[in-house]
Amino acid sequence: MKKVTLLLCSMFFSLLSFSQQVQVKKDNATVEQAEGLYVFLQSRPVAEYDVVGTVKKTGLVWSGKPKEMYRILLKRAKKDYPNCDGIIFEDIDMDHATCIKFK
């Protein structure tokens, strides 16, 4: 009888441990992609990565609006670093970005 009770208790606690919910942290997010690149704006990926290069805004732009700068840097990243997986915009000025490759 003791063995059956012990077995039932261990099964109950095992089941209880599997039923715990995973808590979602407030800073978790799903990263969107643009033109095949993961885009991080004032954030960094949790996964390990290597920096493959930096792209900078050069020359004149029509409006200088963030959307235009965003598109220019995405295109430049794909052209200059075709093997990169993502791009990190460190600030909202959108005048430069870091190209990354996940490990």
Secondary structure, 3 states (H helix, E strand, C coil): CHHHHHHHHHHHHHHHHHCCCCCCCCCCCCCCEECCEEEEECCCCCCCEEEEEEEECCCCCCCCCHHHHHHHHHHHHHHHCCCCCEEEECCCCCCEEEEEEEC
